[in-house]
Amino acid sequence: MIQLRSYPRFFKSLKILQLLLSFVIFIIEMIQIEIYCAYISENNLPIPKSSFFLKQDFYNGEVKIWYYIVIIVTLIGIGYYLSRFHKYWGMGPNIIIDL
């Protein structure tokens, strides 16, 4: 019988890894926006910088806005969970898997 409650370090390590990967994805996305805006500025293109977030024939930028919202909410949720990890880990539900 395996008790999931007996591995708090492993679970916390996975949550920290999830937080770090989410943060890296967020940074990469911000770099993508910065490079897009720099490319438009350097080449004096007559395209508004906000076109990154608009629906186009080959690219649906509107989805990006929701994608960023999901990343930010994920970072906030995981950060809050990790800050209260010991409190939440001691609470239920207590799940037992019989193998």
N, C-alpha and C positions, 0 to 999 in steps of 0.2 A: 504494500500500500504506500503510495507516494503522497505526501502532504505538500502542497504548493507553498504553504506558509513557512516551510522549513528552509526556504532559499531566498531570504530577503536581499542578500548581497547581489545575487545573480540578477534578480528582477530589477533592483535599483541600477545595476550596471547597464542593463538593457535600456532602461528609461533615460539614463544619461547619454548613451549612444544615440538614442532617438532624438534627444534634444540637440546634440552636437550636429547630427546630420541635417536636422531641420534648419539649424542656424547656418550651416554651410550652404544649403540650398537657397536660403534667403539672401545671403551675401552674393552668391552667383547671379541671382535674379537682379539684384541692385546693380551689379557690374554690367549686366546685359543692357539695362536701361541707360546707364551712363555712356556706354560705348555707342549705343544707338544715337543718343543726343549729340555726342561728340562727332560722330560721322556726318550727321546732318549739318552741324556747324562748320566743320572743316571744309566740306565740299560745297558750301553755300547752296544747298538744295532748297527749292521753294516748298518744302514739306513742313507742316507744323510738327513740333516735337510731340504733341499730343496724339499724333497719328499712330503711335505705338499701341495705344489703347482703343483704337477704332476698328470696326469690322471692315475688312478689305476682301478683295477677290481671293487672295491666296493665304490670308491670315486672319484669324478671328481674335483681335486684340481685346475684345470685351471679356473674354474668358480669363485673360490675364489678371484683371481686377479681382475676380473671385478667387483666383489661384493665390494671389497675395494675401487676401483676407484669410484664406484657409491656413496659409503658412503662419501668419501672425497669431491667429487663434490657437494653432497647435503649439507654438512657442510659449504663449501665455499659459495654456492648460498644462503642459508638461512642467514648466517652471513652477507653477503653483503646486502641482502634485508632488514634485520633488521637495519643495520647501516644507511640506506637511507629510512627508513620506512615513515617518515613524508613527505619527498619529493614525494615518490611514491604514498602515500595515497591521496595527494591533486590532483594528475593527474588523467586523465581518464583511462579507460572508466568508465563512470558512469552507473551502472547497476541498474535498478529498476524492482522489481518483484511485479506484481499485483496479490494479492491472493483474 
